Amino acid sequence: MSERPQPLRAINKFFDGKEPWQIVSMTASSLLAIVWVHSLYNARESVTVRLRKQFFRWLRQVPMVRKKIEQKMAEIKKDFHTDVEKRLAGVTIRRELPEQGLDPEQISQEVRDHLNLGAYDWKNGAVSGAVYHLCEDISRVACEAYTLTAYTNPLHSDVFPGINKMEAEIVQMAINLFNGDEECCGTVTTGGTESIIMACKAFRDLAYSKGISNPQIIVPSTAHSAFDKAAQYLGLFVVTIPVDPVTLCVDVDKVSDAIGRRTCLIVGSAPNYPYGTMDDIGALSALAVRAGVPLHVDACLGGLVAGFMPAAGHHVPPFDFRLSGVASISADTHKYGYAPKGTSVILYRRAEYRHCQYTVTTEWPGGVYGSPTVNGSRAGGLIAACWATMMFVGRQRYIQMTKEVVDTARYIENELRKIDGIFIFGKPATTVIAFGSQRFDIFQLADLLHKRGWALNALQFPSGVHLCVTHAHTCDGVAARFVADVAAAARTCLTDAAAPVHGKMAIYGVAQEISDRSLVSDITKHFIDSMYYLPKGDPQ
């Protein structure tokens, strides 16, 4: 009989003299330890994040702490409901279907009444982002196209082949704008979030096909939160890379250090949502080629304006398919494409990637089922409205509108840089201008601007606010009025820097100081709940 290998002899010697129950216990303990280590390796969140969450979960079980939190949450929920009740005061609340249908004139009037419930005059350019143009001719063409196609569904390609043709043409026009070749392809989605989820799904499944069972994505800290949503839906691990504190662009060297066997995707923003700065897509592309990993460029916010900027006389670094490492691009046609809300495009360098986006079921009794995006049935009317918008606006008008928007953004940026007490974050690449202050609470300034009718977007870590300049801001006097109001508010803040902040902006400031981020999450959930809250009263 051959002699046992050295490792086996060592194991046998270790168990010499042990009782069977001891051997079983040690084996079970070892197996549990291996499973625990494996779970740490495969988890969607880092060990540090999970330990911090576990600590606060334990803390919230302390009776005194739990009671205090429940009381505070009840107050917050009541405040949210009170806000809704104020907004809807005097408005008919309908909880049941009307016994007899309303006449068209009454419905039209109620729709108009609902549009006027908001606190901001979005029709006069007082809102950051949200509404990207006020051109009546564009709106009329888009709405007429939607009216004709409102009940179509591209899922039924044999019934509505024209809608499929329109979608294919939207995709091809976007590919051409982003300098793609004949191999490039894509789909239309319902918005930037779905485009990002689709890209993550595609490259996750591509990683699966290569034997990677627990893929991860590498994103800048400034990447849109849709990537975190995609990770939650798709079970991906997110590695977050910090940005340079001065340029607000992702640290490419740290991205390189983070790439490993599990990496299925790296991400760059062109530009990012918080600060409007553009990551060094050229450097990320070169890194992607060297490492053999796909690079997704999130151009949802500013892609449709960035694509026309060179022709409009404004420099923008290459960020598209001209860079060989760029595997996919997301861009929103319902932003600077000026289409109605509900369309975006996700584009891929190769059809192989788009195939990974698809969902196909072959064993369903209802037949073989395949769909390109998250939705099965899709709104053909939105696709037609997007197509009609792009056809109506045309290349030359897109270039002209881009020039008007970017010229306005540069004017606002330059004027804000002259205002005492505030500073601009980084170098805005397209149309987003973010600013903060080291001399007073920037949310105090935002609150003063809110009282003057401006709706800005609040930023955290660090505190700031931003204005997303749209074509609505190019109307006569809007940009100058904004700059003048910021200057006046800054003077007030410098005079009384200790003044308390009230309203929504105060919540942003407090939220940053809460260590237990699950509490912030709970507050946000109550806020979302309030969107579905109807004040009690006589049912209508």
VOGU-3710 file (C-alpha; in Angstrom, 3 decimals, decimal comma):
1> mserpqplra> 0,000/0,000/0,000  1,396/3,389/-0,999  2,178/5,888/1,713  -0,447/8,606/2,316  0,393/12,109/1,070  1,843/14,471/3,669  -1,283/16,701/3,913  -3,518/13,703/4,641  -1,132/12,440/7,311  -1,224/15,884/8,962
11> inkffdgkep> -5,026/15,919/8,924  -5,235/12,410/10,383  -2,753/13,335/13,102  -4,794/16,441/13,954  -7,909/14,332/14,502  -6,137/11,591/16,481  -7,894/11,040/19,802  -10,879/13,205/18,905  -14,405/12,030/19,686  -16,805/11,665/16,706
21> wqivsmtass> -18,925/14,586/17,966  -15,814/16,753/18,064  -14,932/15,846/14,491  -18,479/16,609/13,333  -18,532/19,929/15,219  -15,163/21,021/13,835  -16,180/20,066/10,294  -19,487/21,937/10,568  -17,771/25,003/12,042  -15,203/25,012/9,250
31> llaivwvhsl> -17,937/24,718/6,636  -19,871/27,601/8,183  -16,705/29,718/8,247  -16,104/29,005/4,569  -19,707/29,961/3,724  -19,357/33,178/5,752  -16,124/34,155/3,988  -17,734/33,350/0,638  -20,689/35,583/1,500  -18,318/38,442/2,321
41> ynaresvtvr> -16,646/38,000/-1,030  -19,882/37,835/-3,009  -21,973/40,449/-1,178  -23,274/43,518/-3,026  -21,936/45,879/-0,372  -18,539/46,172/1,275  -17,849/44,671/4,694  -17,495/48,169/6,200  -20,877/49,285/4,896  -22,604/46,140/6,127
51> lrkqffrwlr> -21,017/46,341/9,560  -22,112/49,971/9,895  -25,661/49,070/8,848  -25,722/46,150/11,284  -24,552/48,393/14,117  -27,373/50,866/13,511  -29,896/48,027/13,200  -28,860/46,831/16,645  -28,965/50,374/17,996  -32,494/50,873/16,699
61> qvpmvrkkie> -33,626/47,825/18,679  -32,862/49,598/21,954  -36,357/50,431/23,298  -35,599/54,066/24,117  -33,943/54,665/20,753  -36,707/52,865/18,855  -39,409/54,881/20,600  -37,666/58,168/19,839  -37,234/57,244/16,178  -40,864/56,171/15,835
71> qkmaeikkdf> -42,031/59,471/17,341  -39,840/61,483/15,003  -40,898/59,483/11,951  -44,553/60,023/12,851  -43,915/63,784/13,001  -42,133/63,744/9,647  -44,920/61,719/8,039  -47,505/64,158/9,403  -45,500/67,120/8,053  -45,380/65,556/4,590
81> htdvekrlag> -49,136/64,989/4,673  -49,709/68,579/5,810  -47,683/69,836/2,833  -49,838/67,788/0,458  -53,036/69,048/2,088  -51,881/72,648/1,601  -51,076/72,032/-2,065  -54,413/70,345/-2,727  -56,569/72,751/-0,706  -59,757/73,528/-2,603
91> vtirrelpeq> -59,155/70,829/-5,220  -61,690/68,084/-5,816  -60,372/64,760/-4,488  -61,600/61,784/-6,484  -61,462/58,380/-4,801  -63,952/56,511/-6,973  -64,861/56,346/-10,627  -67,543/58,887/-11,503  -70,912/57,179/-11,935  -71,245/58,931/-15,278
101> gldpeqisqe> -68,151/59,928/-17,226  -67,146/63,590/-17,169  -67,492/65,641/-20,321  -64,303/66,472/-22,273  -64,403/70,172/-21,374  -64,538/69,433/-17,651  -61,680/66,942/-17,942  -59,586/69,448/-19,869  -60,201/72,118/-17,257  -59,302/69,782/-14,388
111> vrdhlnlgay> -56,075/68,825/-16,149  -55,191/72,511/-16,425  -56,049/72,994/-12,758  -53,745/70,123/-11,799  -50,891/71,633/-13,821  -51,170/74,829/-11,785  -50,814/73,171/-8,363  -46,998/73,384/-8,270  -45,058/76,033/-6,390  -42,786/77,060/-9,292
121> dwkngavsga> -43,405/78,882/-12,553  -41,748/76,328/-14,829  -43,161/78,016/-17,925  -40,945/81,037/-17,265  -37,655/79,186/-16,781  -37,616/79,151/-12,973  -36,769/75,460/-12,675  -33,415/73,681/-12,889  -33,688/71,006/-15,562  -37,091/69,235/-15,588
131> vyhlcedisr> -38,506/71,211/-18,556  -36,005/71,434/-21,399  -37,757/73,730/-23,872  -40,792/75,982/-24,206  -41,079/75,936/-28,010  -44,754/75,617/-28,889  -44,101/74,433/-32,445  -41,978/71,500/-31,227  -44,570/70,572/-28,607  -47,384/70,730/-31,158
141> vaceaytlta> -45,637/68,397/-33,602  -44,737/65,910/-30,849  -48,247/65,904/-29,354  -49,877/65,429/-32,755  -47,617/62,426/-33,398  -48,495/61,009/-29,983  -52,220/61,483/-30,590  -52,004/59,458/-33,807  -50,046/56,615/-32,199  -51,169/56,615/-28,556
151> ytnplhsdvf> -52,570/53,079/-28,691  -49,741/51,433/-30,621  -47,345/48,895/-29,125  -43,998/47,978/-30,744  -44,119/44,604/-28,975  -46,503/43,610/-31,781  -44,113/44,215/-34,649  -46,401/42,595/-37,213  -49,248/44,930/-36,249  -47,223/48,149/-35,878
161> pginkmeaei> -44,085/47,761/-38,035  -43,963/51,521/-38,566  -43,313/52,085/-34,859  -40,414/49,625/-35,016  -39,054/51,546/-38,005  -39,277/54,811/-36,076  -37,435/53,281/-33,113  -34,701/51,928/-35,376  -34,291/55,359/-36,971  -34,057/57,103/-33,592
171> vqmainlfng> -31,306/54,660/-32,610  -29,449/55,123/-35,891  -29,594/58,915/-35,685  -28,164/58,763/-32,159  -25,420/56,390/-33,313  -24,457/58,837/-36,045  -24,433/61,737/-33,580  -22,053/59,771/-31,343  -19,800/58,748/-34,247  -20,664/55,057/-34,249
181> deeccgtvtt> -20,056/52,694/-37,159  -22,202/50,106/-38,940  -21,705/47,609/-36,107  -23,207/49,881/-33,474  -26,766/49,261/-32,347  -29,171/50,025/-29,499  -32,741/50,441/-28,329  -35,094/53,160/-27,152  -35,982/53,026/-23,437  -38,343/54,958/-21,169
191> ggtesiimac> -35,612/57,154/-19,703  -32,037/57,377/-18,503  -32,556/55,065/-15,546  -33,810/52,253/-17,762  -30,960/52,856/-20,220  -28,454/52,502/-17,384  -30,170/49,401/-15,994  -30,109/47,852/-19,456  -26,371/48,513/-19,849  -25,670/46,958/-16,448
201> kafrdlaysk> -27,859/43,977/-17,298  -26,110/43,484/-20,639  -22,593/43,488/-19,220  -23,616/41,452/-16,186  -24,940/38,735/-18,499  -21,833/39,037/-20,658  -19,778/38,422/-17,503  -21,961/35,411/-16,682  -21,201/33,976/-20,111  -17,499/34,230/-19,279
211> gisnpqiivp> -17,904/32,314/-16,027  -17,966/35,273/-13,638  -20,684/34,419/-11,138  -20,460/37,533/-8,963  -19,725/40,523/-11,236  -19,029/44,050/-10,033  -19,251/47,496/-11,588  -16,825/50,354/-10,922  -18,420/53,803/-10,791  -17,341/57,317/-9,791
221> stahsafdka> -18,902/58,668/-6,605  -20,620/61,242/-8,843  -22,210/58,615/-11,136  -25,989/58,759/-11,289  -27,841/56,860/-8,571  -29,438/54,765/-11,326  -26,294/52,611/-11,208  -27,014/51,819/-7,568  -30,616/51,062/-8,506  -29,357/48,739/-11,248
231> aqylglfvvt> -27,093/47,015/-8,726  -30,014/46,507/-6,341  -32,186/45,060/-9,090  -29,480/42,925/-10,694  -27,470/41,789/-7,670  -24,274/43,590/-8,670  -21,467/44,685/-6,363  -20,655/48,389/-6,686  -17,116/49,681/-6,223  -17,286/53,456/-5,766
241> ipvdpvtlcv> -14,259/55,542/-6,729  -13,763/59,058/-5,305  -13,409/62,106/-7,510  -10,664/64,684/-7,411  -11,732/67,375/-4,897  -10,725/70,169/-7,273  -11,735/68,926/-10,731  -14,644/66,780/-9,487  -13,607/64,160/-12,085  -13,032/60,512/-11,255
251> dvdkvsdaig> -9,528/59,416/-10,243  -8,533/57,207/-13,179  -5,585/55,645/-11,313  -7,933/54,492/-8,549  -10,282/53,073/-11,157  -7,333/51,131/-12,536  -6,404/49,834/-9,078  -9,990/48,663/-8,492  -10,261/46,550/-11,656  -10,156/42,846/-10,915
261> rrtclivgsa> -11,333/39,465/-12,138  -14,929/40,235/-11,201  -15,148/43,605/-12,983  -17,820/43,527/-15,674  -18,083/47,273/-16,319  -16,434/50,601/-15,584  -18,376/53,844/-15,832  -17,615/57,426/-16,784  -20,002/60,402/-16,858  -20,233/62,889/-19,711
271> pnypygtmdd> -21,159/64,947/-17,755  -22,100/63,909/-14,205  -25,359/65,068/-12,642  -24,138/66,756/-9,404  -21,438/69,079/-10,728  -21,725/68,946/-14,501  -18,049/68,050/-14,867  -16,971/65,424/-17,390  -14,791/62,495/-16,412  -11,668/61,905/-18,516
281> igalsalavr> -13,382/59,529/-20,914  -10,273/59,327/-23,093  -8,166/58,039/-20,194  -10,931/55,668/-19,076  -11,197/54,354/-22,640  -7,466/53,633/-22,790  -7,715/51,921/-19,410  -10,675/49,833/-20,588  -8,732/48,658/-23,633  -5,658/47,715/-21,559
291> agvplhvdac> -7,715/45,907/-18,926  -10,072/44,238/-21,383  -13,216/45,522/-19,641  -16,166/47,426/-21,155  -16,579/51,166/-20,536  -20,051/52,651/-20,303  -20,379/56,397/-20,878  -23,376/57,880/-19,102  -24,350/60,826/-21,289  -27,989/60,798/-20,181
301> lgglvagfmp> -27,980/64,366/-18,917  -25,854/66,243/-21,424  -25,142/63,823/-24,257  -27,597/65,300/-26,726  -26,166/68,773/-26,161  -22,523/67,606/-26,052  -22,940/65,860/-29,393  -23,805/69,173/-31,077  -21,396/71,394/-29,136  -18,469/71,250/-31,607
311> aaghhvppfd> -20,721/72,346/-34,470  -22,122/75,075/-32,194  -18,648/76,480/-31,589  -18,013/75,019/-28,127  -15,229/72,593/-27,311  -16,011/69,264/-25,692  -13,479/66,416/-25,311  -14,174/63,192/-27,235  -16,464/60,962/-25,187  -18,188/58,736/-27,723
321> frlsgvasis> -17,573/55,782/-30,055  -14,511/57,475/-31,531  -12,773/56,129/-28,408  -12,155/52,417/-28,892  -12,760/51,503/-25,250  -16,305/52,886/-25,199  -18,612/49,871/-25,278  -21,926/51,620/-24,610  -23,500/55,067/-24,267  -26,748/56,163/-22,630
331> adthkygyap> -28,336/59,461/-23,675  -31,760/60,957/-23,003  -33,758/62,153/-25,978  -36,332/63,630/-23,587  -33,770/66,133/-22,294  -31,767/68,027/-24,902  -33,356/65,998/-27,685  -36,489/68,001/-26,685  -38,826/65,010/-27,037  -41,698/64,540/-24,551
341> kgtsvilyrr> -40,834/62,793/-21,297  -40,393/59,060/-21,539  -37,614/58,290/-24,056  -33,872/57,648/-23,952  -31,440/55,549/-25,962  -28,939/52,907/-24,923  -26,318/52,321/-27,608  -23,743/49,513/-27,944  -20,596/49,107/-29,988  -21,506/45,537/-30,962
351> aeyrhcqytv> -24,691/43,499/-31,373  -23,265/40,918/-28,957  -23,762/43,417/-26,139  -27,331/44,241/-27,115  -28,169/40,533/-27,230  -27,166/40,339/-23,567  -29,677/43,119/-22,856  -32,577/41,111/-24,248  -34,773/38,855/-22,153  -35,977/35,662/-23,873
361> ttewpggvyg> -38,224/32,948/-22,444  -38,451/29,778/-24,565  -40,484/27,356/-22,391  -43,549/29,471/-21,601  -46,925/27,915/-22,549  -47,850/31,276/-24,051  -45,162/30,825/-26,673  -41,594/31,985/-27,157  -41,380/35,434/-25,563  -38,664/37,980/-26,153
371> sptvngsrag> -38,407/41,649/-25,269  -35,567/44,132/-25,757  -36,010/46,260/-22,617  -37,567/46,065/-19,147  -41,096/46,588/-20,433  -42,989/44,101/-22,540  -45,666/46,365/-23,933  -44,209/49,770/-24,682  -45,756/53,120/-25,510  -45,526/53,442/-29,268
381> gliaacwatm> -46,837/56,973/-28,915  -43,721/58,071/-27,036  -41,455/56,562/-29,685  -43,436/58,307/-32,427  -43,367/61,621/-30,534  -39,599/61,336/-30,092  -39,121/60,497/-33,783  -41,379/63,382/-34,838  -39,467/65,794/-32,600  -36,114/64,795/-34,068
391> mfvgrqryiq> -37,488/64,990/-37,614  -39,023/68,416/-36,992  -36,086/70,023/-35,180  -33,412/68,774/-37,571  -29,647/69,058/-37,301  -29,294/72,794/-37,922  -31,899/73,775/-35,336  -30,355/71,378/-32,803  -27,017/73,102/-33,366  -28,615/76,548/-32,972
401> mtkevvdtar> -30,490/75,553/-29,802  -27,309/74,013/-28,416  -25,439/77,246/-29,042  -28,146/79,243/-27,275  -28,200/76,916/-24,270  -24,415/76,620/-23,879  -23,882/80,355/-24,442  -26,404/81,004/-21,667  -24,728/78,476/-19,380  -21,315/80,081/-19,937
411> yienelrkid> -22,759/83,533/-19,249  -24,306/82,346/-15,962  -21,107/80,543/-14,952  -18,913/83,571/-15,632  -21,259/85,920/-13,769  -21,569/83,591/-10,762  -17,781/83,448/-10,476  -17,836/87,213/-9,836  -20,222/86,984/-6,871  -18,614/87,357/-3,463
421> gififgkpat> -19,163/84,416/-1,107  -19,752/81,577/-3,571  -17,545/79,363/-5,726  -18,120/77,098/-8,726  -17,444/73,377/-8,379  -14,918/72,292/-10,998  -15,290/73,269/-14,643  -18,798/72,775/-16,052  -18,526/70,760/-19,262  -21,968/71,325/-20,744
431> tviafgsqrf> -24,977/72,922/-19,038  -24,892/72,108/-15,311  -23,412/74,768/-13,019  -22,886/73,769/-9,383  -21,902/76,237/-6,689  -21,245/76,299/-2,965  -19,874/78,573/-0,259  -17,185/78,459/2,396  -18,548/81,563/4,125  -22,194/80,704/4,784
441> difqladllh> -24,635/77,817/4,568  -25,312/77,379/0,859  -28,760/76,004/1,701  -29,544/79,390/3,262  -28,896/80,951/-0,134  -30,957/78,249/-1,847  -33,828/78,940/0,539  -33,705/82,652/-0,316  -33,722/81,785/-4,027  -36,681/79,478/-3,431
451> krgwalnalq> -38,562/82,429/-1,939  -37,749/84,356/-5,113  -39,302/81,556/-7,183  -36,254/79,509/-8,214  -36,184/75,697/-7,929  -32,577/74,489/-7,674  -31,188/71,008/-7,070  -29,517/70,411/-3,695  -26,206/68,536/-3,453  -24,540/66,807/-0,505
461> fpsgvhlcvt> -21,047/65,639/0,499  -20,118/68,483/0,096  -23,094/70,814/0,356  -23,975/72,676/-2,798  -26,716/73,501/-5,269  -26,813/73,397/-9,021  -28,693/74,904/-11,922  -29,208/72,761/-15,004  -29,514/75,301/-17,801  -32,109/74,406/-20,441
471> hahtcdgvaa> -33,482/76,149/-23,491  -36,141/77,609/-21,195  -33,377/79,699/-19,585  -32,471/81,263/-22,938  -35,685/83,330/-22,952  -35,132/87,070/-22,634  -34,129/88,192/-19,154  -34,207/84,786/-17,415  -30,431/84,293/-17,061  -29,822/87,903/-16,006
481> rfvadvaaaa> -32,620/87,671/-13,434  -31,141/84,468/-12,010  -27,677/85,996/-11,654  -29,103/89,133/-10,023  -31,140/87,065/-7,562  -28,116/84,926/-6,632  -26,047/88,064/-6,062  -28,740/89,610/-3,861  -29,178/86,379/-1,884  -25,419/86,045/-1,403
491> rtcltdaaap> -25,229/89,584/-0,008  -27,974/88,741/2,458  -26,205/85,545/3,521  -22,891/87,352/4,031  -24,660/89,920/6,215  -26,400/87,290/8,345  -24,481/84,042/7,902  -25,961/82,572/11,090  -29,582/82,867/9,963  -31,420/79,529/10,205
501> vhgkmaiygv> -32,445/77,644/7,083  -36,114/76,724/6,733  -38,195/74,407/4,605  -36,957/71,745/2,207  -33,398/73,055/2,139  -33,140/72,695/5,913  -33,959/69,010/5,514  -31,068/68,592/3,064  -28,663/70,141/5,530  -29,820/68,003/8,442
511> aqeisdrslv> -29,843/64,823/6,364  -26,110/65,077/5,731  -25,419/65,084/9,466  -27,304/61,842/10,186  -24,790/59,024/10,585  -27,428/56,314/10,286  -28,212/56,579/6,587  -31,072/54,104/7,000  -32,926/56,897/8,806  -32,452/59,124/5,771
521> sditkhfids> -33,744/56,244/3,669  -36,835/55,920/5,873  -37,518/59,665/5,659  -37,236/59,472/1,871  -39,667/56,555/1,769  -42,195/58,584/3,765  -41,726/61,439/1,302  -42,382/59,095/-1,626  -45,438/57,780/0,229  -46,723/61,341/0,414
531> myylpkgdpq> -46,829/61,480/-3,394  -49,645/58,938/-3,205  -51,435/60,552/-0,268  -54,916/61,954/-0,783  -56,363/64,170/1,953  -59,431/62,703/3,585  -62,786/64,222/2,900  -66,057/63,454/1,203  -65,378/60,936/-1,605  -66,015/62,366/-5,035
//
